[in-house]
Amino acid sequence: MLYIGCHLSYSKGYEAMGKQALDIDANTFAFFTRNPRGGSAKAIDPADAAKLREILADNNFGRLVAHAPYTMNACAADLNIRRFAREAMADDLVRMEAVPNNYYNFHPGSHVKQGTEAGIQLISEQLNEVLKPEQTTTVLLETMAGKGSEMGRTFEEIQAIIERTELDGKLGVCLDTCHIWDGGYDIVNDLDGVLEKFDRIIGLDRLKAVHLNDSMNPLGAHKDRHAKIGEGFIGADALIRVINHPSLKNLPFILETPNDIDGYAKEIDFLRRNFG
């Protein structure tokens, strides 16, 4: 089963996202829990959330991959920025229970000249504060391209954060194909080797979702510029191998390519025709 979808807008509510996913033949999707640039979150209508849960159950959807706001930086040097990150994540994890048993993905953050060790410590401290035993949501650390002082640029950094988190059973990883390519992991010529390294350092049991993106940059550029499927340096053939890899093929794949909704529908159709 190929679970494939894209980012959808939450502006019209939960049911509207479910219906739009069906319209483009998606059976998973991502959505921002609040404005991607930060700020307050829209109030949840329980009846609306129930309608989405019905759509998901009736149409055999894979797990959803909600996304935290981009402005959330758990390891910022500024205390107020870290406070927002902690409060936003805690609130989002409560909100996620409206659609339980799904994923909440976040960018680990940027240490802003504090150093990698400080970044790891601050991120794990936030996770230790906000994760709760009763939550049904799994929080995903996203692999990053490594621009500037970004955390999560290597599998080792991701694992170091997980190791310092007490409720590590509530943690997983979202692998972004553009990010790891830009970060120097050659998924074009050595996908097996990259996944073997991931398994050795983190464990493939932690890999819960994939952001499926081509890249505008060559291997190891550390720039993070997404391209449409087949229009970048990774290429369609390599991304088809990703969706068909035995270790990955049952995960939810989320497109974050520079597209409108019609473009996403075309990419979903292309990938479905090349799956299996």
C-alpha positions in Angstrom: 0.0 0.0 0.0 1.4 3.4 -1.0 0.4 6.1 1.6 0.9 9.3 -0.2 -0.3 12.9 0.2 0.8 16.5 0.6 0.3 19.5 2.9 -3.3 20.6 3.0 -4.8 23.8 4.5 -6.5 23.7 7.8 -8.3 27.0 7.2 -11.6 25.3 6.4 -11.3 22.7 9.1 -10.7 19.0 9.5 -13.4 17.6 7.3 -12.5 19.9 4.4 -8.9 18.5 4.5 -10.2 14.9 4.4 -12.4 15.7 1.4 -9.6 17.5 -0.4 -7.3 14.5 0.2 -9.9 12.2 -1.4 -10.2 14.5 -4.4 -6.5 14.2 -5.2 -6.3 10.4 -4.4 -4.3 11.0 -1.3 -4.5 8.6 1.6 -2.4 10.6 4.1 -1.6 14.3 4.4 0.1 16.9 6.4 -1.3 20.1 8.0 0.1 22.9 10.1 -1.2 22.8 13.6 -1.2 26.6 13.6 0.1 29.4 11.3 3.4 28.1 10.0 5.0 31.4 10.9 3.7 31.1 14.5 0.9 32.6 16.5 -2.3 31.3 18.0 -4.1 28.2 16.8 -7.6 28.0 15.4 -10.2 26.6 17.8 -11.1 22.9 17.3 -14.7 22.0 16.4 -15.2 18.5 17.9 -17.9 17.6 15.4 -15.6 18.6 12.5 -12.8 16.5 13.9 -15.2 13.5 14.2 -16.1 13.9 10.5 -12.4 13.7 9.6 -11.9 10.6 11.8 -14.7 9.0 9.9 -13.2 9.8 6.5 -9.8 8.4 7.6 -11.3 5.1 8.9 -13.7 4.6 5.9 -10.9 5.2 3.4 -8.0 3.3 4.9 -5.8 6.3 5.4 -2.3 6.0 6.7 -1.1 8.1 9.7 -1.3 11.9 9.3 1.8 13.9 9.7 1.0 17.2 11.3 3.7 19.9 11.2 4.8 22.3 13.9 5.2 26.0 13.0 8.6 26.9 11.3 9.2 29.6 14.0 9.3 27.0 16.8 13.0 26.8 17.9 13.5 24.6 20.9 17.2 25.4 21.2 17.1 29.2 20.5 19.5 31.4 22.4 16.6 33.7 23.2 14.6 32.5 26.3 11.3 33.9 24.9 11.7 32.0 21.7 12.3 28.8 23.6 9.3 29.6 25.8 7.1 29.9 22.7 8.4 26.6 21.4 7.6 24.8 24.6 4.2 26.3 25.0 3.3 25.8 21.3 4.4 22.2 21.3 2.6 21.4 24.5 -0.6 23.0 23.2 -0.3 21.3 19.8 0.0 17.9 21.5 -3.2 18.4 23.3 -4.9 19.6 20.1 -3.6 16.5 18.3 -5.8 14.3 20.4 -8.7 15.5 18.2 -7.3 13.1 15.6 -5.5 10.6 17.9 -2.7 8.1 17.0 -1.0 10.3 14.4 2.3 12.1 14.0 3.5 15.5 15.0 6.6 16.6 13.1 9.0 19.4 14.0 12.3 20.9 13.0 14.7 20.4 15.9 15.8 24.1 15.7 19.0 26.1 15.4 21.5 26.5 18.2 22.4 30.1 17.1 26.1 29.9 17.9 25.6 28.1 21.2 27.1 24.9 19.8 25.7 21.5 18.9 26.0 20.1 22.5 23.9 23.0 23.9 21.4 22.5 21.1 21.0 18.8 21.8 20.5 19.5 25.5 17.9 22.3 25.1 15.8 20.3 22.6 15.8 17.2 24.8 14.9 19.4 27.8 11.8 20.7 26.0 10.8 17.2 25.0 11.1 16.0 28.6 8.9 18.9 29.7 6.1 18.5 27.1 5.8 14.7 26.4 3.2 12.9 28.4 2.7 9.2 29.0 -1.0 9.4 28.1 -0.6 11.1 24.7 -1.4 9.0 21.6 0.7 11.2 19.2 4.2 10.3 18.3 6.5 13.3 18.0 8.8 13.2 15.0 12.2 14.8 14.7 12.8 15.9 11.1 16.2 15.3 9.4 17.6 18.7 8.3 19.9 19.9 5.5 22.4 21.6 7.9 22.2 25.2 6.8 23.6 27.6 9.3 23.4 26.3 12.9 20.5 23.9 12.2 20.2 20.9 14.4 19.3 17.4 13.1 21.8 17.6 10.2 23.2 14.2 11.0 21.7 10.9 12.2 24.0 11.2 15.1 22.5 14.5 16.3 19.0 13.1 16.0 20.0 10.0 18.1 21.7 12.1 20.7 18.4 14.0 21.3 16.4 10.8 21.5 18.9 9.3 24.0 18.4 12.2 26.4 14.6 12.1 26.2 12.9 10.2 29.0 9.7 9.2 27.2 11.6 8.1 24.1 8.8 5.8 23.2 6.9 8.8 22.1 9.6 9.8 19.6 10.2 8.9 16.0 11.9 10.4 12.9 10.7 12.0 9.7 13.2 11.6 6.9 13.2 14.4 4.4 14.7 13.2 1.1 15.8 16.8 0.1 17.2 17.5 3.5 19.4 14.4 3.8 20.6 14.7 0.2 21.5 18.4 0.8 23.1 17.2 4.1 25.4 14.7 2.2 23.6 11.4 2.4 23.6 9.9 -1.2 20.2 8.4 -1.6 20.7 8.4 -5.4 23.6 6.1 -5.6 23.5 4.4 -2.2 20.0 4.3 -0.8 20.7 1.0 0.9 23.8 2.3 2.5 22.1 5.4 3.8 19.3 3.3 5.3 21.8 0.9 6.8 23.5 3.8 8.5 20.2 5.2 9.8 19.4 1.7 11.2 22.8 1.4 12.8 22.7 4.9 14.4 19.0 5.4 15.2 17.1 2.3 14.2 14.7 1.9 11.4 11.9 1.2 13.9 12.1 4.9 14.7 11.5 5.9 11.1 7.8 6.8 10.9 7.3 9.1 7.9 9.1 10.5 4.8 8.9 14.0 3.3 9.3 13.1 -0.4 11.0 16.0 -2.2 13.4 16.5 -5.0 16.3 19.0 -4.5 17.4 22.1 -6.4 20.9 21.5 -5.1 23.7 19.0 -5.6 24.7 16.5 -2.9 26.0 18.0 0.3 25.0 21.6 -0.6 23.4 22.2 2.9 20.9 24.7 1.4 17.4 23.1 1.6 15.7 24.1 -1.6 12.9 21.7 -2.6 12.2 20.8 -6.2 9.3 19.1 -7.9 9.6 15.3 -8.4 11.9 14.6 -11.2 13.0 18.3 -11.7 16.0 18.3 -9.3 19.3 16.7 -8.6 17.8 13.6 -6.9 15.5 12.8 -9.8 12.4 10.7 -10.3 14.1 7.3 -10.6 15.8 7.7 -7.2 12.5 8.9 -5.5 10.6 5.9 -7.1 13.2 3.7 -5.5 12.5 5.4 -2.1 8.8 4.7 -2.2 9.4 1.1 -3.3 12.2 0.3 -0.8 11.1 -2.6 1.5 12.1 -0.7 4.6 10.0 2.4 3.6 7.1 1.4 1.4 4.5 1.2 4.2 5.3 4.6 5.7 3.3 7.8 5.0 5.0 9.9 2.2 4.3 13.6 2.3 5.0 15.8 -0.7 6.4 19.2 0.1 7.3 20.1 -3.5 6.7 23.6 -4.9 3.2 22.9 -6.2 -0.4 23.9 -6.1 -3.1 21.3 -5.4 -3.4 20.3 -9.1 0.4 19.8 -9.2 0.2 17.6 -6.1 -2.5 15.5 -7.7 -0.3 14.9 -10.8 2.7 13.9 -8.6 0.5 11.6 -6.6 -0.8 10.0 -9.8 2.8 9.6 -11.1 4.0 8.0 -7.9 1.1 5.6 -7.7 1.7 4.5 -11.3 5.3 3.7 -10.4 4.7 1.9 -7.1 5.0 -1.8 -6.7 
